[in-house]
Amino acid sequence: MAGVRSETVAGRFVKMNNVDIDFRINYSWEDPGGVTASELAATWARIGMTCGNKVITSVHCSRVQAFRGDIYVPLYAIAEWFVRNWWFIMNECTSADKMVSADFRLRHNLAASNEGICLPEVSFVRIGDEIMIRWQAVEYPSAGINFQTSGSCLIDKDVFISRIAQLIDDVIDRLHKKGVSATFLEEEWQAILAIEESGDEEKSFCEVSARLGLDPFCIDGKLSDRIITCYNDLEPDIRDEFFFSSSSQSFEPNVRWLDHAREKIETQTCIIFDIDDERLQTRHYRLDKQPWLTGYGWARTFRKALGISGEPIDFNDFVTFSNDALPGLPLSEASLEALVCHRNKGNFSMILNRNSFDLENENTRFLFARILSETLSLKSRKSGILSKVDSIHQKISRAFAAELLAPSDVIAKMIPDNRVNDETIEKIKEHFNVSDYVIRHQIINHNLATIIAPEPDNLWY
């Protein structure tokens, strides 16, 4: 078929999409010098890591005052790290809370494997059908090594898997040629392949456990049973997103919150709203490969259907609320933010993880805009949940909310001389009744200004 090619990787059939950006780890075997550990000595290599046309392993070596695009390390250490963290890389989503977690870094950042060797600060996290690869400059003063570059790329998941699978197979083949066998790497890789190819309940368990940040092979029986019971009890519409949105800490609070929320939805002790203009629901909302582009596109289509251009959104112009004086269902330990259910046509129910529903509050306005995005995806589903993680659904809803509430083209017109300071941001946020965080996101992500006041660290939707 046009646009699709296939490769056989170590006997496994892998479907790959033609993409412009590729991820590669190029390597050649080298003399290990004085290294004595058999696995490390056998796989000592010169390694260059690239993402698209960007070199991740660009280093400056202070001892010889020279730059180069590769490093000398045992490839076994890298292959073993990928095998140890396979289920996490392929299944666990990130969030603002997880990004600062040392445990999350261990599971997703290659440098966390270092074992006394200098590796780049490069992380791998799945987003939908792609892997987000991010790296940043880092210095190892004691070794005289300074990784020079920072950047990020989105790589097709199947392409990424094929590259890593080939690397692992090459390392195992090299070990065999050097008379080294029965390693942890080989045994663990064979176990992973058996589970991946089986497609049975064991694979599903590995995937959902990893989404919680739990090693599927190190979970006690009681917790294992609890995860399986929860998985079977959840309706398919929200099952994947629930586990994407949960962690080992928030799992039980999320279960409790969701149970209570579904009970309120069933008894109609919840906020009910009607989207009055049916055209808003029946317009064609296109899916892009990148979730934030989908969100932007949906928001622009939505605004066009409303017939408004640059003015602030007034939800009451096209939404009718019932029971909106009811308190929410606050539970600070839960990471879920809302449950939305489709009743019929343009009629929906929602439960919020907060004390009240006040559309004058900028944070509530943003959350309800995200809920509107979710209603557009409920044509084939009955319910959906919103949370703080970076899954594809959550990224779509956040990009949608930002563009719906504060359209980028209007913000661009409000920026004089392509320069931004705190005063300008304050005026724009007050005009649209959103947080300055939303405005900063819009300016950075749409490249609306070349100079901006200090911005948040994480500006990806």
C-alpha positions in Angstrom: 0.0 0.0 0.0 1.2 3.5 -0.7 3.0 5.2 2.2 3.7 2.0 4.1 6.7 -0.3 4.0 7.6 -3.4 5.9 10.8 -4.7 7.5 11.8 -7.9 9.1 13.7 -7.3 12.3 15.4 -10.3 13.7 12.6 -12.6 12.4 9.8 -10.4 13.5 7.5 -8.6 11.1 7.3 -4.8 11.9 5.0 -2.4 10.2 6.6 1.0 9.6 5.3 4.3 8.3 7.4 6.5 6.0 8.4 9.4 8.1 10.7 12.4 7.6 12.3 12.1 11.1 14.2 9.0 12.1 16.0 7.9 15.3 19.2 6.0 14.9 21.9 4.6 17.1 25.0 4.0 14.9 27.8 1.9 16.4 31.0 0.1 15.6 32.8 -2.3 17.9 36.0 -1.1 19.5 38.9 -2.4 21.6 37.7 -2.3 25.3 41.2 -1.6 26.6 41.4 -2.5 30.3 37.6 -3.4 30.7 37.3 -6.8 32.3 33.6 -7.4 32.8 32.7 -9.9 30.0 29.4 -8.3 28.8 31.0 -4.8 28.8 34.3 -5.8 27.2 32.5 -7.8 24.4 30.2 -4.8 23.5 32.6 -1.8 23.8 31.6 0.4 21.0 31.9 3.8 19.4 28.3 5.1 19.4 26.6 8.0 17.6 22.9 8.8 18.4 20.9 11.0 16.1 17.3 12.2 15.9 16.4 13.5 12.4 19.4 15.7 11.5 20.2 16.5 15.2 23.1 14.8 16.9 22.3 13.7 20.5 25.8 12.5 21.3 27.6 15.7 20.3 30.2 16.1 23.0 33.2 18.3 23.9 36.1 16.6 25.5 38.0 19.0 27.7 41.1 16.7 28.0 41.9 17.0 24.3 39.9 20.2 23.7 38.0 18.7 20.8 34.4 18.2 19.6 33.0 14.9 18.3 29.7 13.4 17.5 30.0 10.0 19.3 30.9 8.4 22.6 32.8 5.3 23.6 30.7 3.1 26.0 29.6 -0.6 26.3 26.5 -1.0 24.2 25.4 -3.7 26.6 24.6 -1.1 29.2 22.3 0.8 26.8 20.6 -2.4 25.5 20.0 -3.6 29.0 18.5 -0.3 30.1 16.0 -0.4 27.2 15.1 -4.0 28.1 14.6 -3.2 31.8 12.3 -0.3 31.0 10.6 -1.7 27.8 7.1 -1.7 29.2 7.4 1.8 30.7 8.8 3.4 27.6 6.1 1.8 25.5 3.1 2.5 27.8 3.6 5.1 30.5 2.5 8.7 29.9 4.2 11.7 31.5 2.8 14.6 33.5 4.0 17.7 35.3 4.2 15.7 38.6 5.9 12.7 37.0 8.5 14.9 35.3 10.0 15.8 38.6 9.9 12.3 40.0 13.3 10.5 40.4 11.5 7.1 39.8 10.1 8.4 36.5 13.5 9.5 35.4 14.9 6.0 36.2 12.3 4.5 33.9 12.6 6.9 31.0 16.0 8.7 31.0 18.9 6.8 29.6 21.4 8.7 31.8 19.8 7.2 34.8 21.3 3.9 33.8 24.8 5.3 33.9 26.6 2.6 36.0 29.7 4.8 36.0 29.6 5.6 32.3 28.8 8.9 30.6 25.5 8.8 28.7 23.4 11.6 27.3 20.4 13.0 29.2 17.9 11.6 26.7 14.3 10.5 27.6 11.8 8.3 25.8 8.1 8.6 26.4 5.2 7.3 24.3 2.5 9.8 23.0 -0.1 8.0 21.0 1.5 6.2 18.1 4.8 8.1 18.5 7.7 8.3 20.9 8.7 11.7 22.2 12.5 11.8 22.4 14.0 14.7 24.4 17.5 15.4 25.3 19.4 18.2 27.0 23.0 19.4 27.4 24.8 17.9 30.4 28.3 18.0 31.8 30.3 15.3 33.5 33.2 17.3 35.0 35.0 14.3 36.5 35.2 12.7 33.0 35.9 15.9 31.1 32.8 15.2 28.9 30.2 17.8 28.1 27.1 16.9 25.9 26.5 20.0 23.9 22.9 19.8 22.4 19.3 20.0 23.6 16.2 19.2 21.5 13.2 17.0 21.0 11.7 14.9 18.2 8.6 12.8 17.7 9.4 9.4 16.2 6.9 6.9 14.8 6.5 4.2 17.4 7.1 1.3 15.0 10.2 2.9 13.7 11.5 3.4 17.2 10.7 -0.2 18.1 12.5 -1.5 15.0 15.7 0.5 15.9 15.8 -0.6 19.5 15.0 -4.2 18.6 17.8 -4.3 16.1 20.2 -2.8 18.7 19.3 -5.4 21.3 19.6 -8.3 18.7 23.0 -7.0 17.6 24.3 -6.8 21.2 23.1 -10.4 21.9 24.7 -11.6 18.6 28.0 -9.9 19.5 27.9 -11.5 23.0 27.5 -15.0 21.4 30.4 -14.4 19.1 32.5 -13.5 22.1 31.4 -16.6 23.9 29.2 -14.8 26.4 25.7 -16.3 26.9 22.9 -16.7 29.4 23.0 -12.9 30.2 20.2 -11.0 31.9 19.7 -9.1 28.7 19.1 -12.2 26.6 16.8 -13.9 29.0 14.7 -10.7 29.6 14.5 -9.9 25.9 13.2 -13.4 25.1 10.6 -13.0 27.8 9.5 -9.7 26.4 9.3 -11.0 22.9 7.2 -14.0 24.0 4.7 -11.7 25.8 4.6 -9.1 23.0 3.9 -11.8 20.4 1.3 -13.6 22.5 -1.2 -10.7 22.6 -3.0 -12.4 25.5 -4.0 -11.2 29.0 -0.4 -11.3 30.2 0.5 -8.6 27.7 -2.5 -6.5 28.8 -1.4 -6.8 32.4 2.2 -5.7 31.6 0.9 -2.7 29.7 -1.6 -1.4 32.3 0.9 -2.1 35.2 3.5 0.0 33.4 1.1 2.8 32.9 0.8 2.9 36.7 4.6 3.1 36.9 4.8 -0.5 38.3 7.1 -3.2 37.2 4.7 -6.0 36.0 7.0 -8.7 37.3 7.5 -7.2 40.8 3.8 -6.7 41.9 2.5 -8.6 44.9 -0.6 -10.8 44.4 -3.0 -8.6 46.2 -2.2 -5.5 44.1 -2.1 -7.7 41.0 -5.6 -8.9 41.7 -6.8 -5.3 42.4 -5.5 -4.1 39.0 -7.1 -7.0 37.1 -10.4 -6.4 38.9 -10.3 -2.7 38.1 -9.4 -3.4 34.5 -12.4 -5.8 34.1 -14.8 -3.5 35.9 -14.1 -0.4 33.8 -16.1 0.3 30.7 -13.8 0.1 27.5 -14.6 3.8 26.7 -12.5 5.0 29.6 -10.3 2.0 30.5 -7.2 3.0 28.6 -7.4 6.7 29.6 -7.9 5.7 33.3 -4.7 3.7 33.4 -2.8 6.3 31.4 -4.0 8.9 33.9 -3.2 7.0 37.1 0.0 6.2 38.9 0.9 3.8 41.7 0.1 6.6 44.2 -3.1 7.8 42.6 -4.5 4.5 41.5 -6.7 3.8 44.5 -7.9 7.4 44.9 -8.8 7.4 41.2 -10.8 4.2 41.6 -12.7 5.7 44.6 -13.3 9.0 42.8 -14.5 7.4 39.6 -16.8 5.0 41.5 -18.5 8.0 43.3 -18.6 10.0 40.0 -20.3 7.2 38.1 -22.9 6.9 40.9 -23.7 10.6 40.7 -24.0 10.4 36.9 -26.3 7.5 37.2 -28.5 9.3 39.8 -28.3 12.6 37.9 -26.9 14.4 40.9 -24.5 16.1 38.6 -24.1 19.0 36.3 -26.1 18.4 33.1 -25.5 20.6 30.1 -26.9 21.0 26.6 -24.9 22.3 23.6 -27.7 24.3 22.0 -26.2 24.7 18.5 -26.2 21.2 17.0 -23.9 22.4 14.2 -21.1 22.5 16.8 -21.4 18.7 17.2 -22.0 17.8 13.5 -19.1 19.7 11.9 -16.2 17.7 10.6 -13.3 17.6 13.1 -10.2 16.3 11.5 -7.6 14.2 13.3 -3.9 15.2 12.8 -1.0 13.0 13.7 0.2 15.4 16.4 -2.5 15.8 19.1 -1.9 19.5 19.6 -2.5 20.2 15.9 -5.8 18.2 16.3 -6.8 20.4 19.2 -5.9 23.6 17.4 -7.9 22.6 14.4 -11.0 21.5 16.4 -11.0 24.8 18.3 -10.8 26.9 15.1 -13.6 24.8 13.5 -15.6 25.3 16.7 -15.2 29.0 16.8 -16.1 29.3 13.1 -19.3 27.3 13.7 -20.1 29.7 16.6 -19.5 32.6 14.2 -17.1 34.5 16.4 -13.6 35.6 15.6 -11.4 37.3 18.2 -13.8 38.1 21.1 -13.7 36.2 24.4 -15.9 33.1 24.7 -19.1 33.3 26.7 -20.2 29.7 27.3 -23.7 30.8 28.2 -24.2 31.9 24.6 -24.4 28.3 23.4 -24.5 26.0 26.4 -27.5 25.6 28.8 -26.6 24.3 32.3 -28.7 22.4 34.8 -27.8 21.6 38.4 -24.8 23.8 38.0 -25.1 24.9 41.7 -24.3 21.4 42.8 -21.0 21.0 44.5 -18.3 19.0 42.7 -16.6 15.9 43.9 -13.2 17.1 45.3 -10.5 14.5 46.1 -7.0 16.0 46.1 -5.4 12.6 46.1 -7.0 11.7 42.7 -5.3 12.8 39.5 -8.6 12.7 37.5 -10.1 16.1 36.8 -13.5 15.3 35.3 -15.9 12.6 34.1 -18.0 13.4 31.0 -20.9 11.3 29.8 -22.9 11.5 26.6 -26.7 11.2 27.3 -28.3 12.0 23.9 -27.7 14.3 20.9 -26.1 17.5 22.4 -26.9 16.5 26.0 -24.1 15.6 28.5 -23.4 15.0 32.2 -20.2 15.9 34.0 -18.6 15.6 37.4 -15.7 17.8 38.3 -12.9 17.0 40.8 -13.3 20.4 42.5 -15.6 22.1 45.0 -17.8 24.1 42.6 -18.4 25.1 39.0 -17.7 28.8 38.6 -17.2 29.9 35.0 -15.9 33.2 36.1 -12.8 31.4 37.4 -10.1 31.2 34.8 -9.1 27.6 35.8 -12.7 26.4 35.6 -13.1 28.1 32.2 -10.1 26.2 30.9 -11.4 22.9 32.3 -14.8 23.3 30.8 -13.2 24.2 27.4 -11.4 20.9 27.7 -14.7 19.2 28.5 -16.1 20.7 25.3 -13.3 19.1 23.4 -14.1 15.8 25.0 -17.7 16.1 23.8 -16.5 16.2 20.2 -14.8 12.8 20.6 -17.8 11.2 22.3 -19.6 10.4 19.1 -18.4 6.8 19.2 -18.0 6.6 22.9 -20.4 7.2 25.8 -18.0 8.6 28.4 -14.5 10.2 28.8 -12.2 11.4 31.5 -9.9 14.3 31.8 -6.7 14.3 33.8 -3.3 16.0 34.0 -1.2 13.4 32.1 0.2 13.9 28.5 -1.8 11.2 26.8 -3.1 11.9 23.3 -6.6 12.7 24.5 -5.4 15.1 27.2 -3.1 16.9 24.8 -5.9 17.4 22.3 -8.2 18.8 25.0 -5.5 21.2 26.4 -4.6 22.5 22.9 -8.3 22.9 22.1 -9.0 24.8 25.3 -6.1 27.2 24.8 -6.9 27.9 21.2 -10.7 28.2 21.9 -10.3 30.6 24.8 -7.3 32.6 23.4 -6.9 32.2 19.6 -3.3 32.5 18.5 -4.0 34.7 15.6 -5.7 37.3 17.8 -2.9 37.1 20.4 -0.4 37.8 17.5 -2.3 41.1 16.7 -2.1 42.1 20.4 1.7 41.8 20.5 3.4 45.1 19.6 6.7 44.8 17.7 6.9 41.1 18.2 8.0 41.7 21.8 6.4 40.5 25.0 6.8 41.4 28.6 4.8 40.7 31.8 2.6 43.8 31.2 1.6 42.6 27.7 0.8 39.1 29.0 -1.3 40.6 31.8 -3.4 42.6 29.3 -4.0 39.7 27.0 -4.9 37.3 29.8 -7.4 39.8 31.3 -9.0 40.3 27.8 -9.6 36.5 27.4 -10.1 35.7 31.1 -7.6 33.0 31.1 -4.4 32.4 33.2 -1.1 33.9 32.1 0.1 30.3 31.8 -2.3 29.8 28.9 -1.1 32.9 27.2 2.6 31.9 27.6 1.8 28.5 26.1 0.1 30.1 23.1 2.9 32.6 22.5 5.7 30.0 22.7 3.9 27.1 20.9 2.7 29.3 18.0 6.0 31.2 17.8 4.2 34.5 18.2 7.2 36.4 19.7 10.9 36.3 19.7 11.3 37.8 23.2 9.2 36.7 26.1 9.2 37.1 29.9 10.3 34.0 31.8 8.1 31.1 30.8 7.2 27.7 32.4 9.6 24.8 31.9 7.1 22.5 30.2 5.4 24.2 27.2 4.2 21.1 25.3 0.4 20.3 25.2 
